[in-house]
Amino acid sequence: MFAKYIKLNNGNEIPPIGLGTYKSNKLNEVIKKSIELGYRLIDTAFIYENESEIGEVLEEIMNSGIVKREDIFIVSKLWNTQHKSEDVVPAIKTTLSNLRLNYLDLFLVHWPIAVKKEMKNKFNVLDQPEDDVPIEETWQAMEQCVKLGYAKSIGISNFNSIQVDRVLQVAEIKPVVNQVECNPYINQEKLRKFCKEKDIVIMAYSPLYAQNRPYAQNYGLELLEEPIIKEISKKYNKTSSQIVLRFLIQCEVVPIPKTDNLERLKLNFDIFDFILTSEEFEKIVSLDKNLRCTTFEHAKMFKEYPFNIEF
């Protein structure tokens, strides 16, 4: 079995699975139930426009004594309009105010893409690059968030190997995590190996190949209906989702599935009582198609667009 928590390169620990919150319609109910079930990692972002709602729920949960602040691992992200050095610390302060917290457990650079401020912080305007804001400038400002006590750890999201290396060249504080799309249709084998060598943990959004995200590409594929996965699920008397999440755990990836269904919420967490054999694991590896749900195809004009190289 895998450890309850995963050690990060700065000595802090991260839970092995978390709760994604993007576009949740039952956020209050889902967060309360997730804590009851044993989830301890909650992932959000400024652009999700739900930090304030999450903050209210967290405050209620902690005031009730169900869990202490130090028992919950809260992740949020810096949006693309806030990459300039002078904007990063004010951004995390806004996030902390929204979440009613004194610190984040993990603060991520959401994308390696700087966007002009007048773009109003919306997903659908990722077409106005601010190319004079290098990743290095943003990262060094992120380090101030740790030094000032606003974040226990910092990391990146949607960074390719070249962009990770650029951060590492200037980093006084290394990123602990790279959050990327990762599931059996894009298992990120090369990027996972690269990040492991750099002692950076991979977190997986869209771990179940969610096609309802912004700019999701519909290839007519149904991951959870794949015969290989369904066959393995029957053996273990588990759902297809549980098999996929178990696969990611065995890839040493931290998945953050999102669901508004309380029964699926429970099932997604119930993946630590079995282990896939090496043969089963390799069968799921064979499903890789290097296909992303989230591509932002129209953003390829950005020089920092992360998907223009192999990994």
C-alpha positions in Angstrom: 0.0 0.0 0.0 1.0 3.6 -0.5 1.8 6.1 2.2 -1.0 8.1 3.6 0.8 11.3 2.6 3.4 12.0 0.0 6.6 13.8 1.0 7.3 17.0 -1.0 10.8 18.3 -1.8 10.6 20.9 1.0 9.7 18.4 3.7 6.0 19.2 3.7 3.4 16.4 2.9 0.5 16.3 0.5 -2.5 13.9 0.7 -2.5 11.2 -2.1 -5.8 12.2 -3.5 -7.9 15.4 -3.5 -11.2 17.0 -4.4 -11.5 19.1 -7.6 -14.0 22.0 -7.3 -14.2 23.5 -10.7 -17.9 24.1 -11.7 -19.3 22.2 -8.7 -23.0 22.8 -8.3 -23.2 21.4 -4.8 -20.0 22.8 -3.4 -21.1 23.2 0.2 -22.5 19.8 0.5 -19.7 18.1 -1.4 -16.9 19.7 0.7 -18.6 18.8 3.9 -19.1 15.2 2.8 -15.6 14.9 1.5 -14.1 15.9 4.8 -16.4 13.4 6.5 -15.2 10.7 4.2 -11.5 11.4 4.8 -10.5 13.8 2.0 -8.0 16.3 3.2 -6.9 18.0 -0.1 -9.2 20.6 -1.7 -8.1 22.2 -5.0 -9.5 25.5 -6.3 -8.3 28.5 -8.3 -9.0 32.2 -8.5 -10.4 31.8 -12.0 -13.0 29.2 -10.7 -14.8 32.1 -8.9 -15.6 29.8 -6.0 -12.9 30.7 -3.4 -15.3 32.8 -1.3 -17.9 29.9 -1.2 -15.2 27.4 -0.3 -13.9 29.8 2.4 -17.4 30.0 4.0 -17.6 26.2 4.1 -14.1 25.8 5.5 -14.7 28.3 8.2 -17.9 26.5 9.2 -16.1 23.1 9.3 -13.1 24.3 11.3 -15.3 26.3 13.8 -17.3 23.1 14.4 -14.1 21.3 15.4 -14.5 18.6 12.8 -11.0 19.2 11.6 -8.2 21.7 12.4 -6.7 24.1 9.9 -3.5 22.1 9.9 -5.4 18.9 8.9 -6.6 20.3 5.6 -4.4 20.9 2.5 -5.8 23.8 0.5 -4.5 24.5 -3.1 -5.3 27.6 -5.2 -3.7 29.2 -8.2 -2.4 32.5 -9.6 -4.3 33.5 -12.7 -2.7 34.6 -16.0 -3.5 38.4 -15.6 -1.4 38.5 -12.4 2.0 37.3 -13.5 3.9 40.6 -13.1 6.2 40.7 -10.1 4.1 43.4 -8.3 0.9 41.5 -8.8 1.7 38.1 -7.3 1.6 38.9 -3.6 -1.6 41.0 -3.8 -3.1 38.1 -5.8 -2.4 35.5 -3.0 -3.7 38.0 -0.4 -7.0 38.3 -2.3 -7.2 34.5 -2.5 -6.5 34.2 1.2 -9.2 36.8 2.0 -11.6 34.9 -0.2 -10.8 31.6 1.5 -10.8 33.1 5.0 -7.3 31.6 5.6 -4.0 32.9 6.9 -2.0 30.7 4.5 -2.3 28.3 1.6 -0.7 24.9 1.7 0.1 25.1 -2.0 -0.1 28.1 -4.4 0.4 27.3 -8.1 1.1 29.3 -11.2 -2.0 28.2 -13.1 -0.5 28.5 -16.6 2.9 29.6 -18.0 1.0 32.2 -20.0 0.8 35.9 -19.0 -2.3 37.7 -20.2 -3.0 41.4 -20.3 -4.9 42.7 -17.3 -7.7 44.2 -19.3 -8.8 40.7 -20.2 -10.9 40.5 -17.1 -9.7 37.2 -15.7 -11.9 35.0 -18.0 -11.1 31.7 -19.6 -12.6 32.8 -22.9 -10.1 35.6 -23.5 -6.9 33.6 -23.6 -5.8 35.4 -26.8 -4.1 38.6 -25.6 -0.5 37.6 -24.6 1.6 39.8 -22.3 4.9 38.5 -23.7 7.1 40.8 -21.7 6.4 38.9 -18.4 8.8 36.0 -18.3 8.2 32.9 -16.2 11.3 33.6 -14.2 9.9 37.0 -13.0 6.6 35.3 -11.9 8.4 32.5 -10.1 10.6 34.8 -8.1 7.5 36.7 -7.0 5.9 33.4 -6.0 8.9 32.8 -3.7 7.9 35.9 -1.8 4.6 34.3 -1.0 6.5 31.6 1.0 8.9 34.1 2.6 6.0 36.2 3.8 4.2 33.2 5.2 1.3 33.3 2.8 2.0 29.8 1.3 3.6 26.7 2.8 4.6 25.5 -0.7 4.5 26.8 -4.2 4.3 25.0 -7.6 3.3 25.2 -11.2 0.5 24.0 -13.4 0.4 23.1 -17.1 4.2 23.6 -17.5 6.2 21.5 -20.0 9.7 20.2 -19.3 11.4 23.3 -20.9 9.4 25.6 -18.7 10.0 23.6 -15.6 13.7 23.8 -16.3 13.6 27.5 -16.7 12.0 27.9 -13.3 14.6 25.6 -11.7 17.4 27.7 -13.2 16.3 30.7 -11.1 14.6 29.0 -8.2 15.7 29.7 -4.7 12.6 27.8 -3.7 11.9 24.8 -5.9 8.3 24.0 -7.1 7.0 21.1 -5.2 4.2 20.2 -7.7 3.4 20.4 -11.4 -0.4 20.0 -11.9 -1.3 18.8 -15.4 -3.9 16.9 -17.2 -3.2 13.2 -16.6 -5.3 10.1 -17.2 -4.9 6.9 -19.2 -5.5 8.7 -22.5 -2.6 11.0 -21.7 -0.6 9.4 -19.0 2.3 11.9 -19.2 5.0 9.2 -18.9 7.8 11.4 -20.1 6.8 14.4 -18.1 6.3 12.2 -15.0 9.7 10.7 -15.3 11.3 14.2 -15.9 9.5 15.7 -12.9 10.4 12.7 -10.7 14.0 13.3 -11.5 13.6 16.9 -10.4 11.7 15.8 -7.2 8.5 17.4 -8.3 5.2 15.7 -7.7 2.6 15.5 -10.5 -1.0 16.3 -9.6 -3.6 15.2 -12.1 -6.6 17.3 -13.2 -9.2 15.6 -15.5 -8.0 12.2 -14.1 -11.2 10.6 -15.5 -10.8 12.4 -18.9 -13.6 15.0 -18.1 -14.8 16.4 -21.4 -16.9 19.2 -19.8 -14.0 21.5 -19.1 -13.4 24.7 -21.0 -12.1 24.1 -24.5 -12.4 20.3 -24.0 -11.9 18.3 -27.2 -14.5 15.6 -27.9 -12.8 12.7 -29.7 -15.8 10.4 -29.3 -13.9 8.5 -26.6 -15.3 7.1 -23.4 -12.5 6.3 -21.0 -14.7 4.6 -18.4 -16.2 2.3 -21.1 -12.8 1.0 -22.3 -13.0 -2.9 -22.3 -9.6 -3.2 -20.5 -10.7 -1.0 -17.6 -14.1 -2.7 -17.4 -12.5 -6.1 -17.3 -10.2 -5.1 -14.5 -13.1 -3.4 -12.6 -15.0 -6.7 -12.6 -12.1 -8.6 -11.1 -11.8 -6.2 -8.1 -15.5 -5.4 -7.8 -14.7 -1.8 -8.3 -16.0 0.9 -10.7 -14.1 2.0 -13.8 -13.4 5.3 -12.1 -11.9 3.5 -9.1 -9.6 1.5 -11.4 -8.5 4.7 -13.2 -7.8 6.5 -10.0 -5.9 3.5 -8.6 -3.8 3.5 -11.8 -2.9 7.1 -11.3 -2.0 6.5 -7.6 0.4 3.7 -8.8 1.8 6.2 -11.3 2.8 8.2 -8.2 0.4 10.9 -9.3 -2.0 12.9 -7.0 -5.4 12.8 -8.7 -8.0 15.5 -7.9 -11.3 14.1 -9.3 -14.4 16.4 -9.2 -17.9 15.1 -8.7 -21.2 16.4 -7.3 -22.5 12.9 -6.8 -22.0 12.0 -3.2 -21.9 8.2 -3.9 -19.2 8.7 -6.5 -17.4 11.0 -4.0 -17.2 8.1 -1.6 -16.2 5.6 -4.3 -13.4 7.9 -5.6 -11.8 7.8 -2.2 -12.2 4.0 -1.7 -9.1 3.0 -3.8 -6.6 2.1 -1.2 -7.6 -1.5 -0.4 -6.3 -3.1 -3.6 -3.3 -2.9 -5.9 -3.2 -3.4 -9.7 -0.8 -6.1 -10.9 2.0 -5.1 -13.2 0.2 -6.7 -16.0 -3.0 -4.8 -15.4 -1.0 -1.6 -15.0 0.6 -2.1 -18.4 -2.7 -2.8 -20.0 -3.9 0.6 -18.9 -0.7 2.2 -20.0 -1.4 0.8 -23.5 -4.5 3.0 -23.6 -2.4 6.2 -23.9 -3.2 8.2 -27.0 -1.5 11.5 -26.0 -4.9 13.2 -26.3 -5.8 16.2 -24.1 -9.2 17.3 -23.1 -8.0 20.8 -22.4 -5.9 22.2 -25.2 -6.6 26.0 -25.6 -5.9 25.5 -29.3 -6.6 29.2 -30.0 -3.8 30.2 -27.5 -1.0 28.7 -29.7 0.0 32.3 -30.6 1.5 32.5 -27.1 5.2 32.0 -27.1 4.8 30.2 -23.7 2.0 27.9 -24.9 2.9 24.7 -23.0 1.7 22.1 -25.5 3.9 23.0 -28.5 6.6 20.6 -27.5 6.4 16.8 -26.9 6.3 17.1 -23.1 
